[in-house]
Amino acid sequence: MTLKPGKLPVKAMILAAGRGERMRPLTDVTPKPLLLVQGKPLMQWPIEALARAGFPDVVINTDWLGDKIENYFSSVFAIKANNGVLNKLLNKEHSKIVYSHEGRDFGGALETAGGIARALPLLCPSQDEEVRDQAFWVLAGDVFSPDFEFSQAAVDRFMASGKLAHLWLVPNPMHNPGGDFGLALNAGERVGLALNLPKDDPQPRYTYSTIGLYRRAFFEPPLSSIPFGNPLGVKAPLAPLLRAAMDNQAVSAEIYTGAWTDVGTPERLAQLNHTPE
């Protein structure tokens, strides 16, 4: 029996293939997603949040020191309850993890769009035309956003919108004062169209949080020319695809104002781990 569009299990992809050059020397021996933030590996925060929200199936792409990431999280990562008992024993709140090893397969990272295209067979295993609407979460393994809510309501709203992607934008941090994309909102609404603004456009821009929902069709023709599964290991950035989709009014967005840090430097990591005296 073929599942109807929007009824397939929604998986998540956590991007973890970056080298973390700006985090050196910390990342010379430890992949950035395993750096500790407030006592947990950075990437453990979203893995736990996804599992608790009902999205336990996670795909992680790797390159630099990818074996360390797989060795740490393995294929099933159980979340410890407050009493320290593994919820795995209760058969709940655990994450089922599979890996897309770009470094092992191609000798290096494939950039964001190339990496997602490579992982599509893991995220959306069915190529049935009737389920071409398959959706999945995408987020970066080096962003700390402990209060973000991964919700089924957001998925349902996205599926009903007909858009190819939905982005969460944040107020511009100090390291990205110019922002990335605009947002067209009607009065009283929180969700609007993401805008690919010209450089001289005076409208406000916001920073892409790296958290988004995507349909499988976003990574297929006519928007993307990379074959399903990216068998040749084509390297491709995500931003040009997003901008092209925005020009066709195919991307929605909303503002997220909760705690959010792009852990891109040792200084930002230290600030997150600072305990006031």
Secondary structure, DSSP 4 states (H G I P E B T S, - for coil): -PPPTT-SPPEEEEEE----GGGTTGGGTS-GGGSEETTEETTHHHHHHHHHTT--EEEEEE-TTHHHHHHHH-SEEEPB-TTS-BGGGGT-SEEEEEEEEHHHHHSS--HHHHHHHHHHHHH-----GGGTT-EEEEEETTEE-TT----HHHHHHHHHHT-SEEEEEEPPPTT-TT-SBEEE--TT-SEEEEE---TT--S--BEEEEEEEEEGGGGSTTT--SPTT-TT-----SHHHHHHHHHTT-EEEEE--S--EE--SHHHHHHHH----
